[in-house]
Amino acid sequence: MTEPIDTWATTPGARKLLAEARRRIEAGSELARGALRVELLGSERRDVGSLLGVAWEASGNPPSVTALRRALEARGTSLRALLERDAPLRDLRAERHAARTAADLELADAVAALTTIGVAGPLAHAVLTRRGVVRPGTGRLRPFAADIARVLGQVPGPHGTPTRLAVLANALFADPHALDRSAPLGRAVARLAFNFTASPDALEYGDVTSIAEWRAAWLNLGVICDAVSSIVLTLNLALIGDAPAVAMTALSGEPVWLTLRSLQGRWTVPPCDVWVCENPSIVEAAADQLGTACRPLICTYGQPSTAALELVRAIDAGGGRLHVSADDDPAGQSIVAQLLNAAPHAELWRYRQRTARAATANPTYEEGILDDLVADLT
């Protein structure tokens, strides 16, 4: 071998061989003997053979650690020295141990921050280790627990003067959405509140999976959740019961906006076929052309709100048959997936489920088949 060792180390075969050696050493292997099991193809084997010799290259054997060390030492260097020219060798085992120790300490501190204000230790631990919250060891769990404690220290409680969730979030964090269902902090506080009455020795804790549970959890803290910004558009969908939405849907032939607030109380939809679309242009065209003759129609107005999901869930559970449509683009595919999850018995309405990638490449929209959709509603 006449080329400098630094030049040899840059060849494809040498890079592959040295990468495997680095992986083994960093994983904790002493790498004193044995073979480096690495697949060397064609010219890569010749690259390594230029160091280990023609006889090794022709042997078909994997490169041995001993031969590699001797060849490098004969050229005035060592395997460790050659590897550390690019970057220091790491002790990954020690790093993982240090990371686990740091994570354990941060989690213990975060749990302590909640137990000092009266939260049961097992419940605090369950909430702080919940997937989708904040990972221990990132340095963000301590401030996250402090934010939870801050919220619990400012809520009025079930016997105090109620406050509204968005108002509380804005007062504490200058962000009215900081405690929304989509925010990790909001979900963590709600789960704590939902499980406050659980036994201190409980092995499992309940999850806040529905809007009713979400609202009940916050009400345990004396906090009222907004119920008027969650909306859904309907046409000729007659509800029965005593909820405010019942009187609102009595108007036939005209599109009606329902809020989550209006759906509070007792209500149901008699078993029937109900069509669901994404865009209000479909509802408006149906109202113009069909009026009171239009079949019951729901419009999600984009991504389904809590009100829309509660409505389709109740219809599906009550024996109604839902027919679901949306734009055939990535957003529309997401909408249909959410609707089918809420209403597992629903059918597709002039629609096909596709991957987001496929829908991106060739999207179609409800307005493009508006006449067909309206014809189906006669």
Buried (B, 14 or more C-beta within 10 A) or exposed (E): BEEEBEEBBEBBBBBBBBBBBBEBBBEEEEBEEEEBEBEBEEEBBEBBBBBBBEEBBEEEEBBBBEBBBEBBEEEEBEBBEBBEEEEEEEBEEEEEEEEEEBBEEBBEBBBEBBBEEEBBEBBBBBBBBBEEBBBBBEEBBBEBBEBBBBBBEEBEEEEEEBBBBBEBBBEBBEEBBBBBBEBEBBBBBBBBBBBBEBEEEEEEBEEBEEBEBBBBBBBBBBBBBBBEEBBBBBBBBBBEEEBBBBEBBEEBEEBBBBBBBBBBEEBBBEEBEBBBBBBBBBBBBBBEBBEEEBBBBBBBBBEBBBBBBBBBBBBBEEEBBBBBBBBBBBBBBBBBBBBBEBBEEBEBBBBEEBEBEBBEEEBBBBEEBBEEBBEBBE
